[in-house]
Amino acid sequence: NAGVTQTPKFQVLKTGQSMTLQCAQDMNHNSMYWYRQDPGMGLRLIYYSASEGTTDKGEVPNGYNVSRLNKREFSLRLESAAPSQTSVYFCASSASLGTNEKLFFGSGTQLSVL
Amino acid sequence: AQSVTQLGSHVSVSEGALVLLRCNYSSSVPPYLFWYVQYPNQGLQLLLKYTTGATLVKGINGFEAEFKKSETSFHLTKPSAHMSDAAEYFCAVRDDSNYQLIWGAGTKLIIKP
């Protein structure tokens, strides 16, 4: 039971470099999310995709882009990385964007931008 | 706008002692409330949730939480702490404008042997 799979687990970038974080779920979920987790701040939503073909900004979208490639996959791209984007990134999915749907999380990507 | 406040970034209890993690929320409508747990180097997983109905909610691993509207609280408790409960715990409330979760800053639970 893979659930939500994120790659890579760790990444070090130099300022200005670009990279894409990959996320895939095998639960046939409609909705997918990207969060960042910073110490003392809980989780903050970057982007989400309510269903295949749609994406919406969350609380902190600046500096990021996303692609909902198909129902399974939702990628997060940093076009020009900045030190402020040093964080732990989590992908999550849920059956739908409903009232009380349970979120399933990946194990995270630890990103450092030097 | 809804918000969540978790009192105490770190809580330390002895093994076998009562666990109490505090969460207060603000919401202008009846809230949907959640507790998630994050074990070291893992993603978050749902412990329990309150949507409607019974205000005492039971979750996994012996945890429970009580929704108290008058106190705008949703505190998490467990009668007897185990070493395996050491983790970070997050309280969240649903944002009614977009159905997303608004997260508290988290409380790291430390269990002393």
gemmi code that builds the backbone of each chain (N, CA, C; Angstrom):
import gemmi

chains = {
    "A": [
        ("ASN", (0.836, -1.206, 0.000), (0.000, 0.000, 0.000), (0.865, 1.248, 0.000)),
        ("ALA", (1.117, 1.820, -1.202), (2.029, 2.941, -1.299), (1.396, 4.206, -0.754)),
        ("GLY", (0.115, 4.493, -1.053), (-0.505, 5.712, -0.559), (-0.053, 6.909, -1.365)),
        ("VAL", (0.627, 7.860, -0.691), (1.146, 9.062, -1.333), (2.665, 8.977, -1.351)),
        ("THR", (3.225, 9.072, -2.536), (4.673, 8.942, -2.704), (5.248, 10.252, -3.199)),
        ("GLN", (6.250, 10.744, -2.495), (6.928, 11.980, -2.873), (8.372, 11.698, -3.204)),
        ("THR", (8.873, 12.389, -4.214), (10.303, 12.342, -4.512), (10.791, 13.729, -4.890)),
        ("PRO", (12.041, 14.076, -4.554), (12.971, 13.298, -3.726), (12.668, 13.475, -2.244)),
        ("LYS", (13.391, 12.771, -1.406), (13.239, 12.935, 0.037), (14.083, 14.091, 0.561)),
        ("PHE", (15.192, 14.312, -0.065), (16.092, 15.405, 0.334), (16.597, 16.088, -0.929)),
        ("GLN", (16.826, 17.408, -0.816), (17.371, 18.145, -1.945), (18.063, 19.392, -1.433)),
        ("VAL", (19.236, 19.662, -1.984), (19.940, 20.909, -1.694), (20.078, 21.671, -3.002)),
        ("LEU", (19.658, 22.917, -2.997), (19.730, 23.764, -4.189), (20.552, 25.007, -3.876)),
        ("LYS", (21.095, 25.594, -4.934), (21.684, 26.915, -4.802), (20.632, 27.941, -5.191)),
        ("THR", (20.759, 29.120, -4.641), (19.829, 30.204, -4.972), (19.764, 30.378, -6.482)),
        ("GLY", (18.532, 30.449, -6.995), (18.334, 30.641, -8.425), (18.125, 29.363, -9.214)),
        ("GLN", (18.469, 28.233, -8.655), (18.248, 26.972, -9.351), (16.759, 26.625, -9.346)),
        ("SER", (16.395, 25.755, -10.268), (15.001, 25.311, -10.331), (14.926, 23.824, -10.035)),
        ("MET", (13.760, 23.401, -9.612), (13.544, 21.972, -9.420), (12.042, 21.695, -9.335)),
        ("THR", (11.715, 20.430, -9.551), (10.330, 19.985, -9.454), (10.219, 18.879, -8.427)),
        ("LEU", (9.275, 19.039, -7.515), (8.952, 17.992, -6.556), (7.794, 17.176, -7.121)),
        ("GLN", (7.970, 15.870, -7.073), (6.968, 14.980, -7.651), (6.112, 14.362, -6.561)),
        ("CYS", (4.859, 14.149, -6.892), (3.934, 13.512, -5.952), (2.960, 12.642, -6.734)),
        ("ALA", (2.742, 11.441, -6.243), (1.769, 10.544, -6.870), (0.998, 9.804, -5.789)),
        ("GLN", (-0.290, 9.601, -6.051), (-1.121, 8.832, -5.114), (-1.812, 7.707, -5.876)),
        ("ASP", (-2.001, 6.601, -5.171), (-2.591, 5.425, -5.813), (-3.927, 5.053, -5.185)),
        ("MET", (-4.612, 6.046, -4.618), (-5.881, 5.791, -3.931), (-7.081, 6.286, -4.738)),
        ("ASN", (-6.847, 6.695, -5.968), (-7.905, 7.207, -6.845), (-8.581, 8.458, -6.253)),
        ("HIS", (-7.785, 9.252, -5.545), (-8.322, 10.462, -4.939), (-8.487, 11.568, -5.974)),
        ("ASN", (-9.507, 12.388, -5.756), (-9.739, 13.510, -6.666), (-8.893, 14.728, -6.318)),
        ("SER", (-8.673, 14.963, -5.016), (-8.049, 16.208, -4.582), (-6.629, 15.972, -4.088)),
        ("MET", (-5.757, 16.918, -4.431), (-4.361, 16.826, -4.008), (-3.876, 18.200, -3.568)),
        ("TYR", (-2.846, 18.215, -2.722), (-2.406, 19.438, -2.043), (-0.888, 19.460, -1.905)),
        ("TRP", (-0.344, 20.663, -1.878), (1.050, 20.862, -1.496), (1.103, 21.823, -0.311)),
        ("TYR", (1.803, 21.379, 0.738), (2.013, 22.178, 1.937), (3.502, 22.376, 2.160)),
        ("ARG", (3.826, 23.444, 2.884), (5.160, 23.566, 3.435), (5.055, 23.642, 4.954)),
        ("GLN", (6.056, 23.072, 5.609), (6.070, 23.040, 7.065), (7.333, 23.710, 7.561)),
        ("ASP", (7.156, 24.758, 8.323), (8.278, 25.483, 8.910), (8.155, 25.448, 10.429)),
        ("PRO", (9.283, 25.420, 11.124), (9.242, 25.307, 12.596), (8.363, 26.380, 13.223)),
        ("GLY", (7.488, 25.965, 14.126), (6.648, 26.903, 14.854), (5.520, 27.509, 14.051)),
        ("MET", (5.324, 27.028, 12.820), (4.285, 27.643, 11.980), (3.261, 26.642, 11.477)),
        ("GLY", (3.373, 25.412, 11.864), (2.410, 24.436, 11.374), (2.542, 24.248, 9.876)),
        ("LEU", (1.474, 23.866, 9.242), (1.443, 23.654, 7.804), (0.799, 24.839, 7.114)),
        ("ARG", (1.360, 25.219, 5.989), (0.757, 26.268, 5.181), (0.537, 25.739, 3.775)),
        ("LEU", (-0.649, 25.988, 3.270), (-1.042, 25.471, 1.968), (-0.437, 26.318, 0.854)),
        ("ILE", (0.224, 25.660, -0.094), (0.844, 26.368, -1.206), (-0.128, 26.409, -2.383)),
        ("TYR", (-0.506, 25.259, -2.856), (-1.480, 25.097, -3.942), (-2.289, 23.834, -3.666)),
        ("TYR", (-3.456, 23.794, -4.274), (-4.225, 22.566, -4.239), (-4.934, 22.363, -5.565)),
        ("SER", (-5.358, 21.117, -5.747), (-6.078, 20.740, -6.951), (-7.322, 19.980, -6.515)),
        ("ALA", (-8.468, 20.610, -6.675), (-9.707, 19.989, -6.215), (-10.027, 18.740, -7.039)),
        ("SER", (-9.710, 18.793, -8.312), (-9.945, 17.645, -9.189), (-9.011, 17.751, -10.374)),
        ("GLU", (-8.913, 16.682, -11.121), (-8.035, 16.672, -12.288), (-8.400, 17.827, -13.214)),
        ("GLY", (-7.381, 18.589, -13.619), (-7.612, 19.687, -14.532), (-7.798, 21.034, -13.863)),
        ("THR", (-7.838, 21.067, -12.535), (-7.998, 22.332, -11.817), (-6.900, 22.502, -10.780)),
        ("THR", (-6.447, 23.749, -10.616), (-5.512, 24.070, -9.546), (-5.893, 25.430, -8.978)),
        ("ASP", (-5.612, 25.622, -7.693), (-5.928, 26.884, -7.034), (-4.831, 27.254, -6.059)),
        ("LYS", (-4.665, 28.546, -5.865), (-3.663, 29.032, -4.932), (-4.125, 28.820, -3.502)),
        ("GLY", (-3.133, 28.546, -2.677), (-3.391, 28.466, -1.253), (-2.920, 29.719, -0.554)),
        ("GLU", (-2.435, 29.538, 0.645), (-2.023, 30.673, 1.473), (-0.701, 31.302, 1.026)),
        ("VAL", (0.234, 30.468, 0.536), (1.582, 30.959, 0.226), (2.045, 30.499, -1.156)),
        ("PRO", (1.405, 30.946, -2.244), (1.739, 30.430, -3.574), (2.930, 31.095, -4.264)),
        ("ASN", (3.368, 32.252, -3.779), (4.393, 33.013, -4.496), (5.697, 32.232, -4.591)),
        ("GLY", (6.245, 32.184, -5.795), (7.498, 31.487, -6.031), (7.335, 30.036, -6.431)),
        ("TYR", (6.100, 29.577, -6.540), (5.803, 28.182, -6.868), (4.833, 28.097, -8.041)),
        ("ASN", (4.926, 26.993, -8.763), (3.925, 26.632, -9.746), (3.595, 25.154, -9.575)),
        ("VAL", (2.414, 24.770, -10.019), (2.006, 23.373, -9.901), (1.436, 22.887, -11.219)),
        ("SER", (1.457, 21.564, -11.343), (0.820, 20.914, -12.493), (0.096, 19.674, -12.009)),
        ("ARG", (-1.190, 19.593, -12.342), (-1.925, 18.351, -12.079), (-1.845, 17.558, -13.377)),
        ("LEU", (-0.864, 16.695, -13.448), (-0.522, 15.999, -14.684), (-1.623, 15.034, -15.098)),
        ("ASN", (-2.215, 14.380, -14.140), (-3.321, 13.447, -14.342), (-3.946, 13.232, -12.969)),
        ("LYS", (-4.833, 12.303, -12.837), (-5.494, 12.135, -11.559), (-4.519, 11.714, -10.467)),
        ("ARG", (-3.490, 10.964, -10.819), (-2.549, 10.432, -9.847), (-1.474, 11.425, -9.416)),
        ("GLU", (-1.059, 12.307, -10.318), (0.174, 13.056, -10.093), (-0.041, 14.568, -9.985)),
        ("PHE", (0.683, 15.156, -9.044), (0.575, 16.601, -8.781), (1.968, 17.085, -8.441)),
        ("SER", (2.572, 17.877, -9.318), (3.954, 18.298, -9.107), (4.034, 19.758, -8.681)),
        ("LEU", (5.090, 20.059, -7.966), (5.350, 21.415, -7.477), (6.683, 21.876, -8.028)),
        ("ARG", (6.713, 23.040, -8.659), (7.937, 23.529, -9.269), (8.385, 24.833, -8.632)),
        ("LEU", (9.676, 24.875, -8.346), (10.319, 26.108, -7.919), (11.143, 26.592, -9.096)),
        ("GLU", (10.774, 27.709, -9.683), (11.449, 28.192, -10.890), (12.810, 28.797, -10.583)),
        ("SER", (12.892, 29.539, -9.487), (14.143, 30.189, -9.098), (14.201, 30.175, -7.576)),
        ("ALA", (14.842, 29.162, -7.052), (14.790, 28.925, -5.614), (15.438, 30.055, -4.822)),
        ("ALA", (14.840, 30.336, -3.666), (15.340, 31.352, -2.758), (15.527, 30.725, -1.372)),
        ("PRO", (16.440, 31.257, -0.574), (16.641, 30.711, 0.780), (15.364, 30.652, 1.606)),
        ("SER", (14.429, 31.567, 1.348), (13.156, 31.567, 2.091), (12.303, 30.339, 1.780)),
        ("GLN", (12.673, 29.618, 0.747), (11.932, 28.405, 0.387), (12.527, 27.146, 1.028)),
        ("THR", (13.540, 27.330, 1.840), (14.043, 26.227, 2.656), (12.940, 25.793, 3.610)),
        ("SER", (12.555, 24.513, 3.506), (11.400, 24.047, 4.265), (11.261, 22.545, 4.068)),
        ("VAL", (10.279, 21.983, 4.745), (9.872, 20.613, 4.470), (8.554, 20.685, 3.718)),
        ("TYR", (8.500, 20.008, 2.582), (7.319, 20.060, 1.734), (6.567, 18.732, 1.808)),
        ("PHE", (5.252, 18.857, 1.986), (4.405, 17.669, 2.044), (3.353, 17.733, 0.945)),
        ("CYS", (3.185, 16.613, 0.293), (2.074, 16.415, -0.619), (1.005, 15.631, 0.133)),
        ("ALA", (-0.244, 15.914, -0.149), (-1.347, 15.187, 0.483), (-2.455, 14.979, -0.538)),
        ("SER", (-3.319, 14.027, -0.237), (-4.474, 13.803, -1.109), (-5.685, 13.484, -0.258)),
        ("SER", (-6.854, 13.671, -0.847), (-8.098, 13.294, -0.192), (-9.095, 12.866, -1.259)),
        ("ALA", (-10.096, 12.115, -0.839), (-11.057, 11.583, -1.802), (-11.725, 12.705, -2.596)),
        ("SER", (-12.041, 13.788, -1.881), (-12.632, 14.932, -2.564), (-12.451, 16.159, -1.696)),
        ("LEU", (-12.769, 17.301, -2.248), (-12.657, 18.554, -1.505), (-13.963, 18.735, -0.744)),
        ("GLY", (-14.158, 17.903, 0.243), (-15.426, 17.882, 0.932), (-15.372, 18.522, 2.291)),
        ("THR", (-16.361, 18.214, 3.059), (-16.492, 18.864, 4.341), (-15.618, 18.245, 5.417)),
        ("ASN", (-15.331, 17.006, 5.320), (-14.587, 16.363, 6.400), (-13.711, 15.234, 5.883)),
        ("GLU", (-13.202, 15.430, 4.697), (-12.430, 14.357, 4.099), (-11.077, 14.228, 4.780)),
        ("LYS", (-10.669, 13.019, 5.002), (-9.385, 12.719, 5.613), (-8.265, 12.980, 4.624)),
        ("LEU", (-7.226, 13.643, 5.084), (-6.043, 13.876, 4.272), (-5.037, 12.760, 4.482)),
        ("PHE", (-4.444, 12.307, 3.385), (-3.359, 11.331, 3.423), (-2.092, 12.044, 2.973)),
        ("PHE", (-1.031, 11.913, 3.778), (0.194, 12.656, 3.516), (1.315, 11.748, 3.033)),
        ("GLY", (2.174, 12.322, 2.196), (3.439, 11.691, 1.884), (4.424, 11.909, 3.020)),
        ("SER", (5.614, 11.353, 2.884), (6.598, 11.420, 3.970), (7.458, 12.664, 3.925)),
        ("GLY", (7.270, 13.512, 2.929), (7.918, 14.806, 2.924), (9.196, 14.888, 2.115)),
        ("THR", (9.512, 16.117, 1.689), (10.772, 16.436, 1.023), (11.440, 17.550, 1.806)),
        ("GLN", (12.651, 17.280, 2.268), (13.398, 18.300, 2.996), (14.251, 19.067, 1.989)),
        ("LEU", (13.939, 20.342, 1.804), (14.628, 21.168, 0.810), (15.435, 22.257, 1.504)),
        ("SER", (16.692, 22.339, 1.120), (17.547, 23.418, 1.606), (18.005, 24.245, 0.425)),
        ("VAL", (17.855, 25.560, 0.523), (18.304, 26.469, -0.527), (19.417, 27.338, 0.054)),
        ("LEU", (20.584, 27.195, -0.555), (21.763, 27.895, -0.020), (22.015, 29.219, -0.743)),
    ],
    "B": [
        ("ALA", (-12.453, 35.402, 9.906), (-11.577, 34.330, 9.444), (-11.293, 33.368, 10.591)),
        ("GLN", (-11.241, 32.106, 10.227), (-10.970, 31.104, 11.259), (-9.487, 31.049, 11.594)),
        ("SER", (-9.202, 30.606, 12.800), (-7.810, 30.431, 13.226), (-7.749, 29.363, 14.303)),
        ("VAL", (-6.535, 28.886, 14.538), (-6.303, 27.845, 15.536), (-5.098, 28.229, 16.380)),
        ("THR", (-5.231, 28.062, 17.677), (-4.120, 28.324, 18.597), (-3.863, 27.087, 19.438)),
        ("GLN", (-2.637, 26.618, 19.399), (-2.240, 25.500, 20.252), (-1.348, 26.051, 21.351)),
        ("LEU", (-1.752, 25.809, 22.580), (-1.013, 26.336, 23.716), (0.131, 25.406, 24.064)),
        ("GLY", (1.360, 25.939, 23.966), (2.538, 25.141, 24.290), (3.140, 24.490, 23.074)),
        ("SER", (4.348, 24.908, 22.708), (5.020, 24.281, 21.571), (5.599, 22.925, 21.968)),
        ("HIS", (5.867, 22.749, 23.261), (6.372, 21.483, 23.785), (5.612, 21.143, 25.063)),
        ("VAL", (5.215, 19.890, 25.173), (4.602, 19.385, 26.400), (5.337, 18.115, 26.788)),
        ("SER", (5.735, 18.049, 28.062), (6.483, 16.896, 28.557), (5.681, 16.212, 29.659)),
        ("VAL", (5.463, 14.901, 29.515), (4.760, 14.139, 30.544), (5.528, 12.847, 30.811)),
        ("SER", (5.306, 12.292, 31.970), (5.916, 11.018, 32.313), (5.105, 9.876, 31.707)),
        ("GLU", (5.784, 8.793, 31.402), (5.094, 7.609, 30.920), (4.051, 7.187, 31.945)),
        ("GLY", (2.830, 6.932, 31.462), (1.741, 6.554, 32.361), (0.892, 7.722, 32.847)),
        ("ALA", (1.369, 8.933, 32.643), (0.633, 10.114, 33.090), (-0.385, 10.551, 32.045)),
        ("LEU", (-1.294, 11.424, 32.479), (-2.311, 11.976, 31.584), (-1.664, 12.893, 30.550)),
        ("VAL", (-2.120, 12.763, 29.316), (-1.704, 13.674, 28.254), (-2.832, 14.662, 27.999)),
        ("LEU", (-2.510, 15.947, 27.987), (-3.485, 16.993, 27.665), (-2.811, 17.983, 26.735)),
        ("LEU", (-3.290, 18.046, 25.495), (-2.779, 19.004, 24.517), (-3.917, 19.948, 24.174)),
        ("ARG", (-3.633, 21.240, 24.276), (-4.703, 22.243, 24.194), (-4.814, 22.849, 22.795)),
        ("CYS", (-6.066, 23.053, 22.387), (-6.354, 23.665, 21.100), (-7.564, 24.567, 21.254)),
        ("ASN", (-7.421, 25.807, 20.866), (-8.545, 26.733, 20.816), (-8.691, 27.243, 19.392)),
        ("TYR", (-9.901, 27.479, 18.990), (-10.172, 27.891, 17.619), (-11.044, 29.125, 17.620)),
        ("SER", (-11.063, 29.787, 16.497), (-12.042, 30.846, 16.288), (-12.772, 30.542, 14.987)),
        ("SER", (-14.084, 30.642, 15.061), (-14.892, 30.366, 13.878), (-16.253, 31.008, 14.067)),
        ("SER", (-16.776, 31.572, 13.000), (-18.081, 32.218, 13.082), (-19.216, 31.241, 12.788)),
        ("VAL", (-18.854, 30.050, 12.373), (-19.855, 29.032, 12.074), (-19.481, 27.768, 12.845)),
        ("PRO", (-20.420, 26.827, 12.982), (-20.041, 25.568, 13.651), (-18.822, 24.961, 12.974)),
        ("PRO", (-17.785, 24.709, 13.740), (-16.527, 24.292, 13.120), (-16.433, 22.802, 12.854)),
        ("TYR", (-15.604, 22.458, 11.880), (-15.147, 21.091, 11.712), (-13.707, 21.076, 12.221)),
        ("LEU", (-13.410, 20.222, 13.168), (-12.129, 20.243, 13.870), (-11.412, 18.912, 13.740)),
        ("PHE", (-10.083, 18.988, 13.708), (-9.269, 17.809, 13.464), (-8.033, 17.827, 14.357)),
        ("TRP", (-7.559, 16.638, 14.711), (-6.232, 16.448, 15.278), (-5.479, 15.466, 14.378)),
        ("TYR", (-4.258, 15.899, 14.008), (-3.351, 15.040, 13.254), (-2.084, 14.822, 14.081)),
        ("VAL", (-1.422, 13.689, 13.841), (-0.174, 13.385, 14.527), (0.930, 13.166, 13.493)),
        ("GLN", (2.119, 13.645, 13.824), (3.275, 13.463, 12.948), (4.387, 12.790, 13.733)),
        ("TYR", (4.662, 11.537, 13.402), (5.793, 10.844, 14.008), (7.072, 11.259, 13.305)),
        ("PRO", (8.214, 11.128, 13.957), (9.476, 11.605, 13.373), (9.706, 11.084, 11.962)),
        ("ASN", (10.052, 12.015, 11.080), (10.399, 11.705, 9.693), (9.250, 11.072, 8.907)),
        ("GLN", (8.028, 11.375, 9.294), (6.864, 10.865, 8.583), (5.911, 12.009, 8.257)),
        ("GLY", (4.971, 11.719, 7.377), (3.893, 12.652, 7.121), (2.867, 12.615, 8.235)),
        ("LEU", (1.898, 13.512, 8.164), (0.865, 13.573, 9.192), (-0.190, 12.503, 8.941)),
        ("GLN", (-0.806, 12.058, 10.020), (-1.928, 11.133, 9.890), (-3.042, 11.543, 10.832)),
        ("LEU", (-4.272, 11.300, 10.415), (-5.429, 11.728, 11.168), (-5.574, 10.925, 12.456)),
        ("LEU", (-5.724, 11.650, 13.572), (-6.006, 11.018, 14.869), (-7.502, 10.920, 15.108)),
        ("LEU", (-8.186, 12.053, 14.909), (-9.630, 12.094, 15.119), (-10.176, 13.380, 14.527)),
        ("LYS", (-11.518, 13.420, 14.401), (-12.153, 14.615, 13.850), (-13.525, 14.799, 14.471)),
        ("TYR", (-13.932, 16.066, 14.547), (-15.282, 16.411, 14.968), (-15.960, 17.138, 13.808)),
        ("THR", (-17.139, 16.666, 13.457), (-17.908, 17.367, 12.436), (-19.241, 17.803, 13.033)),
        ("THR", (-20.100, 16.857, 13.348), (-21.348, 17.172, 14.025), (-21.661, 16.043, 14.997)),
        ("GLY", (-22.675, 16.237, 15.837), (-23.095, 15.147, 16.706), (-22.360, 15.129, 18.028)),
        ("ALA", (-21.997, 13.958, 18.491), (-21.394, 13.783, 19.808), (-20.151, 14.645, 19.954)),
        ("THR", (-20.082, 15.341, 21.078), (-18.983, 16.292, 21.267), (-17.715, 15.631, 21.778)),
        ("LEU", (-17.821, 14.417, 22.306), (-16.632, 13.661, 22.707), (-16.288, 12.700, 21.575)),
        ("VAL", (-15.137, 12.890, 21.022), (-14.735, 12.123, 19.848), (-13.572, 11.211, 20.217)),
        ("LYS", (-13.687, 9.966, 19.863), (-12.596, 9.019, 20.125), (-11.805, 8.782, 18.848)),
        ("GLY", (-10.483, 8.683, 19.017), (-9.635, 8.462, 17.866), (-8.775, 7.221, 18.015)),
        ("ILE", (-7.725, 7.196, 17.229), (-6.832, 6.038, 17.278), (-5.868, 6.136, 18.452)),
        ("ASN", (-5.288, 5.002, 18.810), (-4.248, 4.938, 19.839), (-4.697, 5.451, 21.212)),
        ("GLY", (-6.005, 5.380, 21.510), (-6.494, 5.748, 22.827), (-6.706, 7.231, 23.062)),
        ("PHE", (-6.531, 8.038, 22.032), (-6.751, 9.478, 22.169), (-8.221, 9.834, 22.016)),
        ("GLU", (-8.615, 10.907, 22.671), (-9.943, 11.460, 22.484), (-9.892, 12.972, 22.639)),
        ("ALA", (-10.908, 13.627, 22.123), (-10.984, 15.081, 22.219), (-12.444, 15.470, 22.428)),
        ("GLU", (-12.630, 16.564, 23.150), (-13.974, 17.045, 23.416), (-14.173, 18.428, 22.841)),
        ("PHE", (-15.204, 18.582, 22.034), (-15.569, 19.871, 21.470), (-16.402, 20.627, 22.500)),
        ("LYS", (-15.901, 21.788, 22.908), (-16.631, 22.635, 23.855), (-16.880, 23.989, 23.202)),
        ("LYS", (-18.106, 24.161, 22.749), (-18.441, 25.378, 22.010), (-18.287, 26.612, 22.893)),
        ("SER", (-18.707, 26.504, 24.149), (-18.677, 27.672, 25.038), (-17.255, 28.144, 25.305)),
        ("GLU", (-16.310, 27.216, 25.215), (-14.905, 27.561, 25.456), (-14.112, 27.663, 24.160)),
        ("THR", (-14.754, 27.452, 23.040), (-14.102, 27.374, 21.710), (-12.832, 26.534, 21.798)),
        ("SER", (-12.980, 25.346, 22.384), (-11.814, 24.485, 22.572), (-12.045, 23.094, 22.005)),
        ("PHE", (-10.954, 22.421, 21.723), (-10.981, 21.043, 21.220), (-9.700, 20.383, 21.721)),
        ("HIS", (-9.602, 20.217, 23.022), (-8.384, 19.676, 23.635), (-8.282, 18.177, 23.447)),
        ("LEU", (-7.058, 17.720, 23.257), (-6.772, 16.300, 23.027), (-6.266, 15.669, 24.318)),
        ("THR", (-6.800, 14.512, 24.667), (-6.375, 13.847, 25.893), (-6.128, 12.369, 25.671)),
        ("LYS", (-5.307, 11.813, 26.551), (-5.092, 10.373, 26.625), (-4.811, 10.058, 28.083)),
        ("PRO", (-5.500, 9.073, 28.663), (-5.373, 8.820, 30.102), (-3.965, 8.432, 30.549)),
        ("SER", (-3.264, 7.674, 29.710), (-1.975, 7.137, 30.138), (-1.001, 7.169, 28.969)),
        ("ALA", (0.043, 7.974, 29.086), (0.998, 8.155, 27.994), (1.912, 6.945, 27.828)),
        ("HIS", (2.186, 6.617, 26.567), (3.169, 5.590, 26.235), (4.337, 6.246, 25.536)),
        ("MET", (5.484, 5.597, 25.601), (6.660, 6.135, 24.909), (6.379, 6.329, 23.421)),
        ("SER", (5.572, 5.450, 22.860), (5.276, 5.521, 21.425), (4.410, 6.724, 21.051)),
        ("ASP", (3.897, 7.446, 22.052), (3.091, 8.640, 21.764), (3.950, 9.867, 21.470)),
        ("ALA", (5.244, 9.752, 21.654), (6.135, 10.878, 21.385), (6.049, 11.249, 19.908)),
        ("ALA", (5.598, 12.461, 19.639), (5.342, 12.918, 18.270), (4.951, 14.384, 18.337)),
        ("GLU", (4.682, 14.953, 17.167), (4.144, 16.311, 17.121), (2.671, 16.221, 16.751)),
        ("TYR", (1.849, 17.006, 17.429), (0.410, 16.949, 17.263), (-0.099, 18.296, 16.756)),
        ("PHE", (-0.938, 18.216, 15.732), (-1.458, 19.414, 15.095), (-2.980, 19.432, 15.171)),
        ("CYS", (-3.503, 20.573, 15.579), (-4.939, 20.815, 15.578), (-5.259, 21.634, 14.326)),
        ("ALA", (-6.422, 21.401, 13.745), (-6.789, 22.128, 12.541), (-8.298, 22.369, 12.524)),
        ("VAL", (-8.697, 23.453, 11.874), (-10.116, 23.773, 11.682), (-10.354, 23.970, 10.196)),
        ("ARG", (-11.513, 23.569, 9.733), (-11.819, 23.714, 8.318), (-12.202, 25.151, 7.990)),
        ("ASP", (-11.617, 25.663, 6.924), (-11.965, 26.987, 6.420), (-13.192, 26.848, 5.524)),
        ("ASP", (-14.277, 27.476, 5.915), (-15.516, 27.293, 5.169), (-15.504, 27.963, 3.805)),
        ("SER", (-14.566, 28.846, 3.557), (-14.563, 29.531, 2.263), (-14.023, 28.651, 1.150)),
        ("ASN", (-13.128, 27.704, 1.481), (-12.539, 26.868, 0.433), (-12.338, 25.417, 0.858)),
        ("TYR", (-12.881, 25.057, 2.007), (-12.802, 23.681, 2.535), (-11.378, 23.242, 2.857)),
        ("GLN", (-10.449, 24.167, 2.917), (-9.091, 23.804, 3.304), (-8.957, 23.823, 4.820)),
        ("LEU", (-7.921, 23.176, 5.313), (-7.662, 23.154, 6.745), (-6.732, 24.295, 7.138)),
        ("ILE", (-7.069, 24.935, 8.242), (-6.204, 25.947, 8.849), (-5.553, 25.282, 10.049)),
        ("TRP", (-4.215, 25.313, 10.072), (-3.464, 24.499, 11.026), (-2.933, 25.325, 12.185)),
        ("GLY", (-2.911, 24.701, 13.352), (-2.173, 25.260, 14.464), (-0.684, 25.044, 14.263)),
        ("ALA", (0.128, 25.656, 15.130), (1.581, 25.598, 14.983), (2.172, 24.268, 15.436)),
        ("GLY", (1.368, 23.463, 16.111), (1.839, 22.153, 16.542), (2.346, 22.141, 17.968)),
        ("THR", (2.195, 20.990, 18.608), (2.731, 20.768, 19.957), (3.529, 19.478, 19.944)),
        ("LYS", (4.784, 19.591, 20.342), (5.634, 18.407, 20.394), (5.457, 17.749, 21.763)),
        ("LEU", (5.030, 16.497, 21.749), (4.806, 15.747, 22.985), (6.043, 14.934, 23.297)),
        ("ILE", (6.590, 15.155, 24.476), (7.780, 14.447, 24.940), (7.365, 13.538, 26.083)),
        ("ILE", (7.759, 12.281, 26.014), (7.411, 11.320, 27.060), (8.667, 10.975, 27.849)),
        ("LYS", (8.614, 11.203, 29.143), (9.757, 10.894, 30.010), (9.591, 9.494, 30.596)),
        ("PRO", (10.658, 8.705, 30.578), (10.534, 7.339, 31.111), (10.400, 7.333, 32.633)),
    ],
}
model = gemmi.Model(1)
for chain_id, residues in chains.items():
    chain = gemmi.Chain(chain_id)
    for i, (resn, *xyz) in enumerate(residues, 1):
        res = gemmi.Residue()
        res.name, res.seqid = resn, gemmi.SeqId(i, " ")
        for name, pos in zip(("N", "CA", "C"), xyz):
            atom = gemmi.Atom()
            atom.name, atom.element = name, gemmi.Element(name[0])
            atom.pos, atom.b_iso = gemmi.Position(*pos), 0.0
            res.add_atom(atom)
        chain.add_residue(res)
    model.add_chain(chain)
structure = gemmi.Structure()
structure.add_model(model)
structure.setup_entities()
